Amino acid sequence: MSLRAIDTYFLEKEEPVKSYLLFLRAHILNTDADISEAWKYGMPFWKLRQKALILRIAVATIQEHQH
């Protein structure tokens, strides 16, 4: 079984960024049963009842600090 692009995105990050993002991902998904995860524009998105959550900005911010 191959990994989805969204899974690869998180797993290919270097530490400590990978751990931060995996924690954030789990926390977001466990917050509400109506939150879903999607892969759009080459990055992870989360939606609550089909509306995009602003939390995608947190992921982009962490990426910027990685370099």
C-alpha angles and dihedrals in degrees: 000000000000125000121252118246090252092054092048090050092062098037095052094058119104123242134298090023092055093056093046092050094045090051091048091048093051092045092051094048093046095048097077133004089224093063114103131186126230139175112230134158091001095301140081120272130186124206131198110205090339095309118115116246119227089229090095085081090064090059092050091049092052089050091054092053091050092072 
